[in-house]
Every structure is written in C-alpha cells, then in structure tokens.
C-alpha cells in the first residue's frame, strides 16, 4: 500500500482549521458595547459597575499598559434560536499562543457576581442550553491590559511609572452565537485521534488504524454543512475511540492545575486578580463536570481571594467541601528554597498549613513546588515536621547538563529524613493533555518495569485561565484508549498513595536537588535579597525580645497580630520570582518599599521589648540576639556594657605601601593597591592568603547569558575577567585600641561606577570585616569578591537551612562541573585537616569555590562572593544605584566558627539605656546546638516555643535551661502540635532539660510556664 500519511495528516489539519473549528459557532448576533476607563489602579467592582460608560465597538483599540477598561455588554437572544445552545463569544484581542501573558478579563453580572474569566482559550460565556429565545443579556467585563513581556528583550513596560500609555489591544469579537455541541465534540475527537496518531511509530499498526479512521471521518463530513454531518463523521471515529488501552499502558493521574506566579511579569496586585479570574473559571467548570478535580497551592493566593473576592471564595469553599477543589502544597507561597532562611521555611509551612486547616479543615499532605529554582537538602526534614508526606517538583527537568535519573524516588535530606517524591515525566506543569505531551510522559518515565504511573498537572497557568472544557474532553477520551497512556483525573493524594504502594523501594537521592540552570538568581536584585535577610534577622530579634518581655515583665503584651502580619509579608516576598530577582521592575521597586516598612516596624517592636527588659536607668545595656555568647553577653540575653578586649588593635604603615593591622589573634597586611596580601592566624601560625595572591580582590566579568538574563549565569562568563586594582584612595581612617580601619576607594567602568571599602580589625576578633559600598552603574556585568586561600580543600561547606551542605571543589564529573555557581546563606567554609577558613556575609547568597595547584605544589582554594549583577531583562535597570554589602574573612575558622561568625555579622549587638541585665529566656550549653527561634505559641495561650537544631553535622548532647519555671515540655511539629511518637520530656527540679540531637536534627519544644 502506498504511504499517504502526509496527505491525510495535511488534510486533517486544514479541515480542522478552516472548516470544523469555525463551525463550532453557527449563527451570530452582535452585542451592544459600552466602555469606561478606570483611572489609575483597579477600582472596586461596585465602582466599575456604577461608572458612566461611553460607546464602544468591535475593532476599537483599548488598554494602555497596566490599565483597566470596563466593558458593558448587552444584547437579546433572537427568538429564532429557541431550543439551541447559545454562548457569548467575548474576544478582547487575545493571542492564543500566549495564555497568561497578555490581556485578561473577568465577567460580572449586573449585581456584581463573578461569572467566569475571559482568556485566550476560554473566551466564552454560556447563555443557556437550551435558550427560550428573547432572553436579555447584560454583563460587565473588567479587562486588564497587561503588557506582553515575554520577549526576553529589555523593556520599560515592566513598571507603570515608565510604561507607555498607547493602547495595546483591539476588540476582536463581541457577539452572541449558536453553539453546535456535535461539532465541538467532533473537534475533540479529531484532535485526540490526530495527536495520538502522529505520536505512534510507523511500525505500529494502530497508527494506520487511526489514519484510516480519520480518512473515513473526513470523507463523511460535508464541508458545506459541517453541523449537519458532524454526527455522521463522528461515527467513523467511534470504533477507534472505543479500543481499550494495552494492559501495560502507562497510567497518568491528571490533576487540574493553574500554576500562577505570585509575581513575575506582573505586580502583586495583578496576581490578586489573576487568581480570582482563574478560580472563577475553575468553579464554573466544576458545575458542569463533576469528575473535574483541581489542585491549588499557595495559601496566600486563597487568602487574597477571601479578602478581595469573598463571593468567589465562598464558591471555592463549596467545591473544597465537595472534594473537587483540592488545596495542596502546605506553604504560604511556592517559595524559593535556596535562599529562604531556615526559620522562614518553617513559617512557610506553619502559616500555609494553618490557613488550609482554619479555612477548610484540611491537612494538606503534599508539598507542591513545581517551579522553584532548585531545592534545598534541608527540605525533607521540614516536609516531615510539617506533617506532610510527599513532595512534588517539575523544574529539575529544566537542567541543562545532566538528566535527573529518577521520576519517582525517596529524597533524603541532610539529617537523613526521607520523603517520597515525584517528578512528573510530562515535563510541564501546564499540560494540555495533548497526544504529544502524554506520549512524552510515557516515553520519558524512568521507572519502567518497577513503577507504572505518573502525575500530570494540566491547565493554562499564570492567568491563562486554568483547565478548559477541551482538556476535560481529552481526558474522557484518553481514559482507556489503545496507543495512549491511561488518563484518570484524580486528586494528587490518590496518585501518591498508589505510586508509593506499587514502588515502596524506590531509589534514594541524597542531598540537594540542584537546578543546573538559573544560577544567577542567587545574585540578581541585591536589595531584594538584602531586604529578605535583614527582615529574617529582625523577625528573630523581635520574637526573641518580645517573648522574653512577655514572659518576664508584668503587663508586656506580645505582638501576635503584628508579627504574624509581618511574617506573612516576608513569606510572600520569598516567592520564587521575587526573592530570586527575576520579576519586573515594578515588583522589585515595591519590594524595596515593603522591606523598608518592615524594617521600621520590626525595629519599633525590638526597641519596645528591649526598653521593657532593660528597665529604667541610664546605664548602657548590650543585647545579644545571636545564639552564641559574645564579649560577656549571653546568647539571647543582655548585659551591662562589657569590658573591652584585653589585647588592643595596632596599626602601622607597611613597607612598600599600605598598612599592617594586628590584634594578637590576626595580623592583616593591606598593600598599596588596597588588597589583602596577608591574613596571618597568629594562634595557629598559619597564613590564610595563598602565596603571591591577594584577598578581597574585586573582579568584573561580562555577563550576557544565552537566554534568561536575570535568571542565568553561564559558565563562559569566566573566560574574561577584569581585576579592580587601581586605587583612588587608601587611608588609615580609624585607629584605636578597639578597632583599626583601612579605607579603600576605587572607580571603574565606562559608566562611572565607584566602590568604597572599609577593612576593619576589631579587638578580640579573629576576623577581618569588610564593609563595601558600591555605586553600581554597570550593564551586563558581574561583580565578584575573591579570597584565594592557602588551603587544600576537595570540598566546601555552605550554610543552608538548619545545617550545611558539602560540595566538591573539583570537576571530576559533569554533576560537579555543573555546580559552578552555588548558594550559601551566611557562610562558606573550606578546610584541610587541622585548619580552615571561612567567608561570612550579611546578605549575599551566590558564591563559587574553585581549586588550583600552584607551581610550588600547594593548592589554592578560592572562595568568591557574587556581589552584584546587571541583567537588562525583565528589569532593564537591575541593581543600578547604591549598595552596602558586608562580609568578612575568618582565618582558622572551623564549621563551628563559621556558624558563630555568620550569626555575628547578621545579628549585631544593640545597645540601649536601662538599669538591668537580662537573663536569657532559654539557653543551651555549648555551641553545637543552635537556638533558632524563641517565640510565643501561635494559639495565643502563652506557651513558649523554642526551635533548636544541631549545627555541626554530628550527634550532640546539650542542656536546655529556662529562666521561668516550666510546668510541661512537649515536642511538637512545625505547627506547634504535639508529636505522637516523641519521647516524654521533663525539666529537672533544678530547671534543666537534657537533650540529645542527631546530626542536623530540628527540634521544636513547647514550654508551658508554671502558674
């Protein structure tokens, strides 16, 4: 037989495009339009409905960037259409290729009730099925003219302050139309059969069965009367659509979903509207499709609906109760997990799961993070401690170097906790359930022979409207169809239970899930990252001092409401396109303003609590919020001004230029270029800086990645480097017994960038502090600070949440080579047996660590901090302006030293006037166990919640003491609920509690004060 596949396939494409799809709507009747431009920001619905509307017509241009246009749509169903199905087709000027990235609309009735959204693949509103004829229709459309910003080109449209006021869209279609159900069903039949057919091998007889069925269908179709012949044409496909799937066919659990970035190429206020639109669509679809199940993560987004669109939220609650609308994820937002601090990660679960419990009575069991840019190795323990059982991600499919070896596996964290994890082989979280994607899922699935099933999230995301009736039609046809995976729409919990039951001995992946892409997100938008770090530190202080004051100072009120509100604000800004720096200029401008407000409010809370604790008086009282004692001030307590260190700091001019600073612990040499050429550990007799090299060397690289500007740093940036060694100023600007400071100023770049650094050595400190102020005017450049260390280290230790991770400094394999840019929190430490060094910071996350063998046979291990970038998309002025970045070199530092110094630089002492010292509310013996948080319980009952963790990676025993009598102590989960399998604990009569922690264990204790 001749091979005529291409002829039939081309015929199918043309007939579908030019005849069948257009025939879904028959007779039409134009609607009457009015319009009103909302001034400035979006207005309440009542205001939009009551506005004075002017005339409008199809073909009109509308919508400047970020504007809102209200359309009034009225008409009458022709009497001749009685008994037919009628819909309104309301096309605002959509591009069907860009759902979620353009204009959107939400349809209201005249009484203000939301009906459903308008999106590129969902531009219809049902009038009746059937209609009686003569019905009057009246709707109002709140249309958002969001600019299209997906072109990867620099644009000023990403902020309403700089965007154009030219109209972006043109009304395309506004009419009533007769909906032809049989034609619509024919479209679904042909799309399913056609897309399945092209995915099958030419050696598979099933492909040709489908081909001939398509040919018979097209022969039966009268192109001059598609509605009249659609039933006959469908009959030609009935046989092939009824053939059951093979017994070994892959099983796909399809879960309705609409991944919506809480901010990205739109501001937060637009996400509020996106989630309302999508949720309106979803509950509307559920009314007609009881089999439809939709999963929505991010408690913040549901909280927005509750606050801004309570009538939509009421409908959501109805569908949650019926089991169709399924909250998942258990986190406040789908946060970044690389840079979020440990306690903030705990609060993501606390506030996320608490919202789902309070609003819906649901204990979410899935941790749902499809789109974050890599996943911390601390996550499995946090998942378990949150009361969750499973983890889902998708983003690892974006890795560019190595293909991840599993789709279903046990993920093991740094403490040994394992969580059952799935990585959908469909390689998208916005599936349309088309033949190509399902075939890819079946082919790509790497557990064949052991597992049989995978999960597929389906629906248009980011404001694209979510799942559509067409996707549900595909799922129905693909439930049991030869040649296709079996598709079942079901809840994520059903998938995870079945997958775990069939594959309990799935392979284990230990350590972080490192995304081999988007490494630039550790550095982009430095002020956003700094705002996050500083807010986390201030929240620790505010809770610690407020809990201490509320527990020990009569009448002091713990600020429950204020702290919860601020926490939720900080958690929102940890979303995976805000904290990583990959959103438009508007988002980061607002983030900077928000962090300034957070800082002011938290500073007031800290000051109020410290004033209450210090009491009346004029003595200087020094508060230490760090988890380690320092200068005689206890951890978590305060002391009257401590005495100065015994050994003073001295400063002298250096031969050849520069200065030498010493304090009995370190001798630091700063040469005539302002570079650190020696950092000598006097106690160990060991030089930190590699021979012939210099530390605190600022380096500039070109930075123009292949695709995602704000997201990516590509390895080839290292091919070119400029060392900043020219000096504008070099002075000894301070020299006292307590501190010596060398100030270095430089200028660089064609745009006139400048940097001023203060290198300080303090009495009693074995670190060199570096305070760097940069006026950054560069474009597409990358600024690094290098410390070449005389250390033979095959691995580096980087702080992560509740512990640290080790990464190789060599590149033996492609997996190691791909980690050329890494994330660390407060410190990176490298060592050889007997001696090491650390670099600590107060707001930097991106680092790289490399090794080289010198001519003398020694090894240089270079630690570099990634200080600033200057990508142009999506914010063309990323990081331009003034920055202050603080970091320090700690020669001789062990991991324990790095932990201590990392807390020191992030939690500086505060001095207030008062009359008394403050005993720590709780304290632990030794430095290995860290007190991460001290707060009062969320239930407002007055219990003290203490979160601890083992920081060194080894087993630890410690003693916990409290400054208030404790009646009861209970070990809890992250939601402060008792753990059923926890050992019984009690304080001794002397007020001590003995504790043993395994490596990197997180332990949350709830203390009930006596009386």
Order of alpha helices (4+ residues) and beta strands (2+ residues): alpha-beta-beta-alpha-beta-beta-beta-beta-beta-beta-beta-beta-beta-beta-alpha-alpha-alpha-beta-alpha-beta-alpha-alpha-beta-alpha-beta-alpha-beta-beta-beta-alpha-beta-alpha-beta-alpha-beta-alpha-alpha-alpha-beta-beta-beta-beta-beta-beta-beta-beta-beta-beta-beta-beta-beta-beta-beta-beta-alpha-beta-beta-beta-beta-beta-beta-alpha-beta-beta-beta-beta-beta-beta-beta-beta
